[in-house]
Amino acid sequence: MTKSLSSRRDFFRSVLALAASAGISDSRLFEALASHAAGNADPVFRRYTNIAPRAGVHFFHNNGAFGDFYLPETMGSGCAFIDYNNDGHPDVFLVNSMDFPGHVRHKTPSKLFRNNGNGTFTDVTREAGLDFEMYGMGVAVGDYDNDGWPDLYVTGLGESRLLHNQGNGTFRDVTKEAGVNNTGFGTSAAWFDYDRDGKLDLWVCNYVKWTEKTDIFCSLDGRHKSYCTPEAYKGDTCRLFHNLGGGKFEDVTEKAGVYDPTGKSLGVVILDFNMDGWPDVAVANDTQPNKLYKNNGNGTFTEMGVPAGIAYSEDGVARGGMGIAAADIDRTGYPSIAIGNFSNEMLGLYHNERHNFFIDIAPSSNVGRDTLLSLAFGLFFYDYDLDGWLDLFIANGHIDPDITHIQPHVGYAELPMLFHNLGRDHFKQIGRAAGFTQPMVGRGAAYADINNDGYLDVLVSTNNGPAYLYLNEGPNENNGIRVRTVGTRSNRDGIDAVVRVHFGGAMNWQMVHSGSSYCSASELALTFGLGKAERADLVEIIWPSGQRDSLRSLKANATYTIQEGGKILSAKPFAR
């Protein structure tokens, strides 16, 4: 008995020593062992920590609520990563709303925080020329004039703004002269080059037709005003602005065949769902059918949400679609689509079956079961642990502060979720184990590698609450590479380029994309997990211009900036 106990002690001491040498803390090791003992064969060694307070990202969203239950109060707002000064460190942009006229308390502009490269951020809103107010909702990042500096498009209630990056740390409002003002209830937006002419075009979603003057009295008890559902208001069309060059745009919504006044659009993602080389558009609608616009390659689109199978739930109901994302989740070579829905509706996870058809696999998986009671807004696919499989992050939060009194099992502030991709369309919800333990009224969500360690960090905005900046921490168990694209004939950002990475007998691919999630923008650089592979055997880039580049044997754990034509402009090792 004594010898047996001694052997066990020696064993655990050895395990602790090995864990310490790998950078795994005792508490994290014991958590993993306990998880494994409980039947979880997927222990979590990497965890997220909210560093917003200590990093200097001090922000509080103002929804303007004053007691009249205006619909816009429930919806905002988004967030973005943008390297506005091109120093290689992703900066943070947080969209704010404002007080309604007659109820003004204080000024609440959106905020830009500069990444200092040392784990801290500095509020540079005023010096960047962004110290203005609007009832903001969404943001998209892209270099629309190909001058090498990323620009901002901010949507909102009754107005949207195109903010041109001057290249000197400041932005200038060029909305009117560019011709891209959107006067609806603007939500998500995305830059893409739909006609592949080398200039970024702009897609803007609009929600419903709402103003203070047209506000409708809704009530649960017939006496007290409450928030209306979107069914109470007429919908509005998304807008497509074609980049003419020279800083000018043309509204081609009707000409391109995408005019639809019935839409109540909250999320947009650019994808090539049929892999024909032309960027398509998928839109998440709230209580209206979701849309899938097939790019015809001639400047027009054909809407095919119903025949493609993404318009409704599997029982034929139009759900409350919020955020949207797309990625190849099972290495089939085709992108699937995730759509965050209202509580009691579960997430939509539409698997791409090819031949222009999708099947919602959420109801038959734990993804559906685990998301049934939550209300999902921002969401995205990314490889959080660099194991070579794309995982799914979801920011949750209800719209009604009193929902628990009506539905006891549904919360107002809800936990974020992280679904770890186990392969073969199997996901495991590990959000709490991965450090997402703070309930919040989540809205926007975006990702970027803020400290150049190769692992992706997460930014979450909340409604009438603080922002959360989660640092991805833990031992460096897996390898990865990051790819930044620089177009020459294609648009400067390389948006819509497809990057394929071959490693260890496997192949993953991603599209460089702007937008997606909910009213948010993640960094444009692509991060590929390689697992234990020490290099990428082959990296292929298919540019929007049609140019194809191949680069062989790229060492792991570095960020490669690759110019159209196959030239490596830089190879920056990860800070590990």
C-alpha positions in Angstrom: 0.0 0.0 0.0 2.8 2.4 1.0 4.7 1.5 -2.2 1.6 2.1 -4.3 1.0 5.5 -2.8 4.7 6.4 -3.3 4.4 5.4 -6.9 1.4 7.5 -7.4 3.1 10.5 -5.8 6.1 10.1 -8.1 3.8 9.8 -11.1 1.9 13.0 -10.3 5.2 14.9 -9.5 6.4 13.9 -12.9 3.2 15.0 -14.5 3.4 18.4 -12.7 7.0 18.8 -13.7 6.2 18.1 -17.4 3.3 20.5 -17.2 5.4 23.2 -15.7 8.1 22.8 -18.4 5.3 23.2 -21.0 4.0 26.4 -19.4 0.8 24.8 -18.0 -0.2 26.0 -14.5 -1.2 23.5 -11.8 -4.7 24.8 -11.8 -5.1 24.5 -15.5 -3.6 21.0 -15.4 -6.0 19.9 -12.6 -8.9 21.4 -14.6 -8.0 19.4 -17.6 -7.6 16.2 -15.6 -10.9 16.7 -13.9 -12.5 17.4 -17.3 -11.0 14.2 -18.6 -12.2 12.2 -15.6 -15.7 13.5 -16.1 -15.7 11.9 -19.5 -14.5 14.9 -21.6 -11.8 13.6 -24.0 -11.2 17.2 -25.1 -9.4 18.9 -22.3 -9.0 22.7 -22.6 -5.5 24.0 -22.1 -5.9 27.4 -23.7 -8.1 29.9 -22.0 -9.4 33.4 -22.5 -8.9 36.2 -20.1 -10.7 39.6 -20.3 -7.9 42.2 -20.3 -10.0 45.2 -21.3 -9.8 47.0 -18.0 -6.0 46.5 -17.5 -5.2 47.1 -21.2 -6.9 50.5 -21.2 -9.9 49.6 -23.4 -12.4 51.6 -21.4 -15.7 51.8 -23.2 -19.4 51.7 -22.3 -22.0 51.5 -24.9 -25.0 53.9 -24.6 -28.2 52.7 -26.2 -30.0 55.9 -25.3 -32.8 54.2 -23.4 -35.0 56.6 -21.4 -38.2 54.6 -20.8 -40.1 54.8 -24.0 -39.0 51.4 -25.3 -37.7 52.4 -28.7 -36.8 49.5 -30.9 -33.2 50.6 -31.7 -32.3 50.5 -28.0 -32.3 46.7 -28.1 -30.0 46.2 -31.2 -26.6 48.0 -30.9 -23.8 47.7 -31.6 -20.7 46.3 -33.3 -16.9 46.3 -33.0 -13.9 46.0 -35.2 -10.2 45.4 -35.4 -8.3 47.7 -37.7 -4.6 48.4 -38.0 -5.3 52.1 -38.8 -1.6 53.2 -38.5 -0.1 50.1 -40.3 2.3 49.3 -37.5 1.4 45.6 -37.5 -0.6 45.7 -34.3 -4.4 45.4 -34.6 -6.2 48.4 -33.1 -9.7 48.4 -31.6 -12.7 50.3 -32.9 -16.0 50.2 -30.8 -19.2 51.6 -32.3 -21.4 53.7 -29.9 -24.9 54.9 -30.1 -26.2 58.1 -28.4 -29.0 59.7 -26.4 -32.2 60.5 -28.3 -33.1 64.2 -28.8 -34.7 65.8 -25.8 -33.1 63.2 -23.5 -29.4 64.1 -23.9 -27.2 63.3 -20.8 -23.7 63.2 -22.2 -21.7 62.8 -25.4 -20.9 59.2 -26.3 -18.9 58.9 -29.5 -17.5 55.7 -30.9 -14.0 54.9 -29.7 -10.6 54.1 -31.4 -8.0 52.5 -29.2 -4.4 52.3 -30.5 -2.6 49.0 -29.8 0.7 50.0 -28.2 2.3 46.6 -28.9 2.9 46.0 -25.2 -0.4 44.7 -24.0 -1.9 48.1 -23.6 -4.1 50.4 -25.7 -4.5 54.2 -25.8 -7.7 56.1 -26.6 -6.9 58.1 -29.7 -10.5 58.9 -30.7 -10.1 62.7 -30.6 -6.7 62.9 -32.3 -7.9 60.6 -35.0 -10.8 62.9 -35.8 -13.5 60.4 -34.8 -14.9 62.4 -31.8 -18.4 62.8 -33.3 -21.8 61.4 -32.3 -24.2 59.3 -34.3 -26.6 56.5 -33.4 -24.1 53.9 -34.6 -24.7 50.2 -35.3 -22.2 48.5 -37.5 -18.7 48.9 -39.0 -16.8 47.5 -42.0 -13.1 47.9 -42.7 -11.5 48.1 -46.1 -9.1 50.1 -48.3 -11.6 51.4 -50.8 -9.2 53.6 -52.7 -6.2 51.3 -52.7 -3.9 53.8 -51.1 -2.6 51.3 -48.5 -4.5 52.6 -45.5 -7.6 50.9 -44.1 -10.8 53.0 -44.1 -13.9 52.7 -42.0 -17.6 52.6 -42.9 -19.9 53.1 -39.9 -23.6 52.4 -40.2 -26.3 53.7 -37.9 -29.9 54.9 -37.5 -30.7 57.4 -40.2 -27.1 57.9 -41.4 -23.9 56.1 -42.2 -20.4 57.5 -42.6 -17.5 56.7 -44.8 -14.3 57.7 -43.0 -11.2 58.0 -45.1 -7.9 57.1 -43.5 -5.6 60.0 -44.3 -2.5 58.0 -43.6 -1.3 60.4 -40.8 -3.3 59.0 -37.9 -6.5 60.8 -38.8 -9.7 60.1 -40.6 -11.9 62.4 -42.8 -15.7 62.1 -43.3 -16.1 61.7 -47.1 -19.6 60.3 -47.1 -21.3 63.0 -49.2 -18.6 63.4 -51.8 -18.3 59.6 -52.2 -22.0 59.1 -52.6 -22.4 56.3 -50.0 -24.8 57.8 -47.5 -27.3 55.2 -46.3 -30.4 56.9 -44.6 -32.1 53.8 -43.4 -31.7 51.8 -40.2 -28.2 50.6 -41.2 -26.8 47.5 -39.5 -24.0 45.2 -40.9 -21.9 46.1 -43.8 -19.1 44.5 -45.9 -16.6 45.5 -48.5 -16.1 43.1 -51.5 -15.2 43.4 -55.2 -18.3 41.9 -56.7 -17.3 42.7 -60.3 -13.5 41.9 -59.8 -12.4 45.2 -61.3 -9.8 45.8 -58.5 -11.9 48.3 -56.5 -13.8 47.5 -53.4 -17.6 47.8 -53.5 -19.9 48.2 -50.5 -22.9 46.2 -49.3 -25.0 47.8 -46.5 -27.8 46.1 -44.6 -30.9 47.9 -43.4 -33.2 46.7 -40.7 -36.7 48.2 -40.6 -38.3 51.5 -41.3 -38.3 53.2 -37.9 -38.2 56.8 -36.7 -39.2 58.5 -33.5 -42.3 59.9 -35.3 -43.4 56.5 -36.6 -42.7 54.6 -33.3 -45.6 52.2 -32.6 -47.1 51.5 -29.2 -46.7 47.8 -28.3 -47.7 46.2 -25.1 -47.7 42.8 -23.4 -50.6 43.7 -21.0 -52.5 46.3 -23.0 -51.5 49.1 -20.7 -47.8 49.4 -20.4 -45.5 50.1 -23.4 -43.0 47.4 -24.2 -40.5 46.7 -27.1 -42.1 45.9 -30.4 -41.0 42.9 -32.4 -39.8 43.6 -36.0 -43.1 42.4 -37.4 -44.6 45.7 -36.3 -42.6 47.6 -38.9 -42.1 47.5 -42.6 -38.8 46.2 -43.9 -36.2 47.9 -46.0 -33.8 46.9 -48.7 -30.0 46.4 -48.5 -27.9 48.7 -50.6 -25.1 47.9 -53.0 -22.7 50.7 -53.8 -20.4 50.2 -56.9 -16.9 51.7 -56.6 -16.4 53.9 -59.7 -12.9 54.9 -58.7 -11.7 58.4 -57.9 -13.4 58.2 -54.5 -16.9 57.9 -56.1 -19.6 55.3 -55.7 -22.9 54.6 -57.5 -26.0 53.0 -55.9 -26.6 50.0 -58.1 -29.1 48.2 -55.8 -31.8 48.0 -58.4 -29.5 47.6 -61.4 -27.7 44.6 -59.7 -31.0 42.9 -58.9 -30.7 43.0 -55.1 -33.5 45.5 -54.3 -35.8 44.0 -51.7 -38.0 46.2 -49.5 -39.2 43.2 -47.5 -35.9 42.5 -45.9 -35.1 43.1 -42.3 -31.4 42.5 -42.5 -29.0 42.3 -39.6 -26.1 40.3 -40.8 -24.1 39.9 -44.1 -21.3 37.6 -45.1 -19.4 37.4 -48.4 -18.7 33.9 -49.6 -18.2 31.9 -52.8 -20.8 29.2 -52.0 -20.5 27.5 -55.4 -16.7 28.1 -55.8 -17.0 29.6 -59.2 -14.6 32.4 -58.4 -17.3 35.1 -58.0 -18.1 36.5 -54.5 -21.7 35.8 -53.5 -23.7 37.4 -50.6 -25.7 35.8 -47.8 -27.9 37.9 -45.6 -29.5 37.1 -42.2 -33.0 38.5 -41.8 -35.0 39.0 -38.7 -38.5 37.3 -39.0 -38.1 37.3 -42.8 -36.5 34.6 -45.0 -32.7 34.7 -45.2 -31.3 35.6 -48.6 -28.5 34.1 -50.7 -27.5 36.2 -53.7 -25.6 34.3 -56.4 -23.2 36.4 -58.3 -23.9 36.0 -62.0 -20.5 37.4 -63.0 -22.1 40.1 -65.1 -22.8 42.8 -62.5 -26.1 41.2 -61.4 -27.2 38.7 -58.7 -29.8 36.0 -58.5 -31.5 35.5 -55.1 -31.8 31.8 -54.3 -32.2 31.5 -50.5 -35.3 29.3 -50.7 -34.0 26.7 -53.3 -30.6 26.7 -51.6 -32.2 25.8 -48.3 -31.0 28.7 -46.1 -34.2 30.8 -46.1 -36.0 29.0 -43.3 -35.7 26.6 -40.5 -36.0 22.9 -41.2 -39.8 23.2 -40.4 -40.3 26.0 -42.9 -40.3 29.0 -40.4 -38.5 32.3 -41.0 -36.5 32.8 -37.8 -35.1 35.8 -36.1 -31.7 35.9 -37.8 -29.0 38.2 -36.3 -25.4 37.5 -37.1 -24.0 35.3 -39.9 -20.7 33.6 -40.8 -19.3 31.2 -43.4 -16.4 28.8 -43.6 -15.4 25.4 -44.7 -15.9 23.6 -41.4 -15.1 20.0 -42.5 -12.5 20.4 -45.3 -14.9 19.6 -48.1 -13.7 22.5 -50.2 -17.1 24.4 -49.9 -18.2 26.9 -47.3 -21.0 26.2 -44.9 -23.1 29.0 -43.2 -23.9 29.7 -39.5 -26.8 32.1 -38.6 -27.5 33.2 -35.1 -31.2 33.2 -34.2 -33.6 34.3 -31.5 -34.1 32.4 -28.3 -36.1 29.2 -28.6 -35.1 28.9 -32.2 -31.5 27.5 -32.0 -28.6 28.4 -34.3 -28.8 27.6 -38.0 -25.8 25.6 -39.2 -26.3 25.1 -42.9 -23.9 22.5 -44.3 -23.0 23.1 -47.9 -24.0 19.9 -49.8 -22.6 21.4 -53.1 -24.9 21.7 -56.2 -26.3 25.0 -54.8 -27.9 23.3 -51.8 -27.5 23.5 -48.0 -28.9 21.3 -45.1 -29.3 22.6 -41.6 -27.4 20.1 -39.4 -27.8 22.0 -36.1 -31.1 20.2 -35.1 -29.3 16.9 -35.2 -26.3 18.0 -33.3 -25.3 19.5 -29.9 -24.9 22.8 -31.7 -28.7 23.0 -32.0 -29.4 21.7 -28.5 -26.9 23.9 -26.8 -28.1 27.1 -28.6 -31.8 26.6 -28.2 -32.4 29.0 -25.3 -29.8 31.6 -26.2 -30.2 34.6 -28.5 -27.1 34.7 -30.7 -25.8 37.9 -32.2 -22.1 38.1 -33.2 -20.5 34.9 -34.3 -17.6 33.7 -36.4 -15.5 30.7 -37.4 -11.8 30.6 -36.4 -9.2 28.1 -35.2 -8.9 29.1 -31.6 -6.3 26.4 -30.6 -4.6 26.0 -34.0 -5.4 22.3 -34.3 -6.3 22.7 -38.0 -10.1 22.7 -37.5 -12.3 25.9 -37.6 -14.2 26.4 -34.3 -17.3 28.6 -33.7 -17.6 31.5 -31.3 -21.0 33.0 -30.4 -21.8 36.2 -28.5 -25.2 35.9 -26.9 -27.6 38.3 -25.2 -31.4 38.9 -25.2 -33.2 42.1 -26.1 -35.7 42.2 -23.3 -34.3 43.0 -19.8 -37.4 41.4 -18.3 -37.4 38.2 -20.3 -36.7 36.0 -17.2 -40.1 37.0 -15.7 -41.8 35.7 -18.9 -39.5 32.8 -19.7 -37.7 31.6 -16.5 -35.2 29.5 -18.5 -34.1 32.4 -20.8 -31.7 35.0 -19.6 -31.1 38.6 -20.5 -27.3 38.5 -20.0 -26.0 35.3 -21.3 -22.7 33.4 -21.6 -20.7 33.5 -24.8 -20.2 30.0 -26.4 -17.2 28.4 -28.0 -17.8 25.2 -30.0 -14.7 23.3 -30.5 -14.6 21.6 -33.9 -13.9 17.8 -33.4 -14.1 17.0 -37.1 -16.7 15.3 -39.2 -19.3 18.0 -38.3 -19.0 17.3 -34.6 -18.7 20.2 -32.2 -18.3 20.4 -28.4 -19.4 23.5 -26.4 -16.4 24.5 -24.2 -17.1 28.2 -23.6 -17.1 28.1 -19.8 -14.0 25.8 -19.7 -12.2 28.2 -22.1 -12.7 31.2 -19.8 -16.0 32.7 -21.1 -17.6 32.8 -17.6 -19.1 36.3 -17.6 -22.8 36.6 -18.6 -23.3 39.6 -20.9 -25.8 41.2 -23.3 -23.5 40.4 -26.2 -23.9 42.0 -29.6 -20.8 42.4 -31.9 -17.9 40.0 -32.0 -14.6 40.0 -33.8 -11.2 38.3 -33.7 -7.5 39.3 -34.2 -4.1 38.4 -33.0 -3.4 41.4 -30.8 0.0 40.2 -29.4 1.5 38.4 -32.4 1.7 35.0 -30.7 -0.3 33.3 -33.5 -3.4 32.6 -31.4 -6.5 34.6 -32.1 -8.0 37.0 -29.4 -11.6 38.0 -29.2 -13.4 41.3 -28.9 -17.1 41.5 -27.8 -19.3 44.5 -27.6 -22.4 44.6 -25.4 -25.7 46.5 -25.4 -25.7 49.3 -22.9 -22.6 47.8 -21.3 -18.8 47.5 -21.4 -16.6 46.0 -24.1 -14.7 42.8 -23.5 -11.2 42.1 -24.9 -10.3 38.4 -24.4 -6.6 37.4 -24.6 -6.0 33.8 -25.8 -3.6 32.4 -23.2 -1.9 29.0 -22.6 0.9 26.8 -23.7 2.0 26.7 -27.3 0.8 23.2 -28.1 0.1 23.7 -31.8 1.7 25.5 -34.7 0.2 27.8 -37.3 0.9 30.4 -40.0 -0.8 33.7 -40.8 -1.2 35.2 -44.3 -1.7 38.8 -45.1 -2.6 39.5 -48.8 -1.5 42.6 -50.7 -3.1 43.0 -54.1 -1.7 44.7 -57.1 -4.1 44.0 -59.9 -6.7 43.0 -57.3 -7.8 45.3 -54.6 -5.0 46.3 -52.2 -6.4 44.3 -49.2 -6.7 41.1 -51.3 -10.3 40.9 -50.1 -12.1 37.9 -51.8 -8.8 36.1 -52.4 -8.9 32.4 -51.5 -5.9 31.0 -49.6 -5.3 27.3 -49.5 -2.8 25.8 -47.0 -1.5 22.2 -47.4 0.1 20.6 -44.3 0.7 17.1 -43.0 -1.5 15.5 -45.7 -4.4 17.9 -45.0 -5.7 21.1 -46.7 -7.5 24.1 -45.2 -8.7 27.2 -47.0 -10.2 30.5 -46.1 -11.4 33.6 -48.0 -10.1 37.0 -47.1 -13.3 38.7 -46.2 -14.7 42.0 -44.7 -17.7 42.1 -42.5 -19.7 39.0 -41.3 -20.5 38.3 -37.6 -23.0 41.0 -36.4 -22.2 44.6 -37.2 -18.5 43.8 -36.8 -15.2 43.4 -38.6 -12.4 40.9 -37.8 -8.8 41.4 -39.0 -8.2 40.7 -42.6 -5.2 38.5 -42.0 -5.9 34.8 -42.2 -4.8 32.4 -39.5 -4.3 28.7 -40.2 -3.7 26.1 -37.6 -1.2 23.4 -38.5 -1.5 21.2 -35.5 1.9 19.5 -34.9 3.1 20.2 -38.5 6.2 22.4 -38.6 5.6 23.9 -42.0 3.1 24.5 -44.6 4.0 22.3 -47.5 2.2 24.5 -50.0 0.3 27.8 -49.8 -1.9 28.6 -52.8 -3.5 32.0 -53.4 -6.3 32.6 -56.0 -6.7 36.3 -56.3 -9.8 38.1 -57.5 -8.0 39.1 -60.7 -7.5 35.4 -61.6 -3.8 35.4 -60.7 -2.7 32.1 -59.0 0.4 32.0 -56.8 2.0 29.0 -55.1 4.6 29.1 -52.3 6.2 26.0 -51.0 7.6 24.9 -47.7 6.8 27.9 -45.5 8.0 27.5 -41.9 5.4 27.5 -39.2 4.8 30.1 -36.6 5.2 33.2 -38.6 3.1 35.9 -40.4 3.7 36.0 -44.1 2.8 39.2 -46.0 2.4 38.0 -49.6 2.0 40.3 -52.6 0.0 39.4 -55.7 2.5 37.7 -57.9 3.9 35.4 -55.2 6.4 37.8 -53.6 6.9 37.4 -49.8 7.1 41.0 -48.6 7.8 40.0 -45.0 7.9 36.9 -42.7 7.5 37.9 -39.1 8.0 35.1 -36.5 5.4 34.7 -33.8 6.3 36.2 -30.4 6.4 33.0 -28.5 
